[in-house]
Amino acid sequence: MTRSTIAALSILAAAALGTTAAHAASFDCAYASTPTEHAICDNPQLSHLDDQTSGLYYTLISNGSLSPAQVSQVKSQQVKFLQQRDACGADYNCLVSAYTAQIMYLNAVAGKGM
């Protein structure tokens, strides 16, 4: 991964973490189309969890601390997480549970424990 790619990902993660609650999700809420996306955009707590997960993920895969195999594993787990999250629909408790599990996983991979 080039330095410019890492820098761009870092800026993206920082921008996602520094936005306001109305636009705090890691995606553009103006284009929210699924029940899950609307739930995240409409709820500040879910939006914060989305930001936190996105920031952890992009930092982890771009900071150079993981081997290519580990990065591949983290990316694969992120795809599974997004599928699980989207299967929740607008169910708040299901979404909180999915985000919490992914945050714990990302922190464990980063060596931050649970």
ZIFENRA-V309835 format. One line per field, one symbol per residue. ss: DSSP state (@ for helix, = for strand, . for the rest). phi: phi as a letter, one per 30 degrees, with the letter a starting at -180 (. if undefined). psi: psi as a letter, one per 40 degrees, with the letter a starting at -180 (. if undefined). A space follows every 50 residues. Layout:
# ZIFENRA-V309835
ss: ???
phi: ???
psi: ???
This chain:
# ZIFENRA-V309835
ss: ..@@@@@@@@@@@@@@@...@@@.....@@@...@@@@@@@@.@@@@@@@ @@@@@@@@@@@@.....@@@@@@@@@@@@@@@@@@@@....@@@@@@@@@ @@@@@@@@@.....
phi: .ddddddddddddddddcddddbdddbdddcebcedddddddbedddddd dddddddddddcdidcdeddddddddddddedddedddicdedddddddd ddddddddddicic
psi: hidddddddddddddddeiiddfeieihddeheidddddddehddddddd ddddddddddeeeeeiidddddddddddddddddddedbehddddddddd dddddddddeeea.
